[in-house]
Amino acid sequence: MYERVASDRIPLALLDETFAVCRMDPKERTPAWVMEMPAQLVALIRTPKELCILCDEADVPRSATAVERGFRAFVLDGTIPHAVSGILSSLTRPLAEAGVSVFSLFTYDTNYLLVKDADVGRAVQALEQAGFPVTEKVARAA
């Protein structure tokens, strides 16, 4: 059985760096250097059709076949149990109503919502009105 968590118990933090989503040839060998990138958030996803890397804008691979820059990441502050339902929809619904497009990414312990840098102000306003407190920025770890 799934449980629901009230949105007011889930604070969000806005990371201070700007990210890029990069598409690479799926036949390319998974680059080992990806895991050594200094960004707060790096993701590598491989499917039969593409190799996708999310990284700091400064670290875009030269071999990328397509790049979309200018993403900022909101991090759900705290681990959400896997049995909890409705978290993603409770976050994306107010963003959709505000006309903010979202790229979501989830790890085992952490949930991320990426929006274009130009939409951050509207995203913060929509999320806070929906009951999600947002901290201004999270300083990059040294």
N, C-alpha and C positions, 0 to 999 in steps of 0.2 A: 504494500500500500504506500502511496506517495503522500507526503505532507507538504503543506504550504508554509512559507515564511513571510511574515509581514515585511513590506518594503522598508519601513522606517528602521528596521534593525540592520540594514545593509548599507553601510557607508561606501562611497566611491572615492577613489583618488585619481587625479589626472596626472599622468606621467609628463615630465617636462621635455621630453624629446619628440622629434617629428620622425615618423616612420614611412617606409616605402614598402609596397607589395610588389614583388618581382616574379615574373614567370620565366622559367628556363626550360630548355629542351628536356623532356622526360628521360631521354636516353643518356643524358649527361650523368656522370658519376656524382654521387652525393659529395659535395665539397666539404672536406674535414674542417676547413677554416671557418665554416659557418658557426660551429660550436665555440669558437674562440672569439667571436665578435664581442666587443665591450658593451653593447647596448643593454638596457634594462630588460628588453624583450626581444627575443630572436625566435623565430619559428620556421621550421622546415617541414613541408608537406609534399609527399610524392603520390601521384596517381598515375594511371597508365597514360594520361594525356598531358601531364605537366609536372614540373618540379616547381614548387612555389616557396619563396623565401620572404618572410617578413623581417625587416631589419631597419636599423637607423638609416635615415636618408644618406648619411655620409658613407655608408658601407655598401651601397648598391653594387652588386657584382657586374663586372664589365661584360660577362657572357649572358646577361639577362636579355631575353627577346622582347619583353614588354615590362614597363615599370609604371606604377602609379604612385606618386609621391604625395606628401602632405597629410598624412594621417596622424592623429593624436589618440592616445589610449587611455581609457578609463579602466581602472582596476577595481573589481569588487573586493573590498577590504575584509578579508576573512574567508575561511573555507566554507563552501556551501556543500552540505551533505548530498551525495548523489541521489538520494531518495526524495529530495525536495523538487517539487514541480512548479512551473509557472514563473521562475525567476527571469528567464530570457524574455518571455512575453511581457512581463511587468516592466522591464527596462526598455524594450524596443517599441512597445505601443506608444508611450508618450513621445518618443523620438520620431516615430512615423507621423504622428499627429502634428508635430512641429516641422515636418518636412525634412528631417535629418536622416540621411542614409547611414546604415551601420554595417560594419564588417565585424563579426564576432569570432572570438577565438577562446577555446577552453582548454585548460590543462587538467591534470588530475585534481589539483588543489585550488586553482585560480581561474577566474573568469575575466575576460577582457572584452571591452567594446571599443572599437576604433571608429572614429568619425573624422571627416575632413577638418583640417585646422580652421578653415573659414566658418565651419558650423559649430565650433566649440562653445561659443557664447549661447547660441540657441539650445544646444544640447544640455549645457549646465542648467539653464533656466527650466527646460522641460523636465529634466530628471529631478531637480529640487522641488518643483511643483508637484511631482508624482510621489514625493516623500523620500527620495534618495539624497541624503546629504553628500555634498561634493567638496572635498578639500581642494584648494587652489592648485597646488603642484606638489609633486614628490621629488625631492632632490635626487639626482643621480648618485648611486653608490660609488664610493671612491675605490 
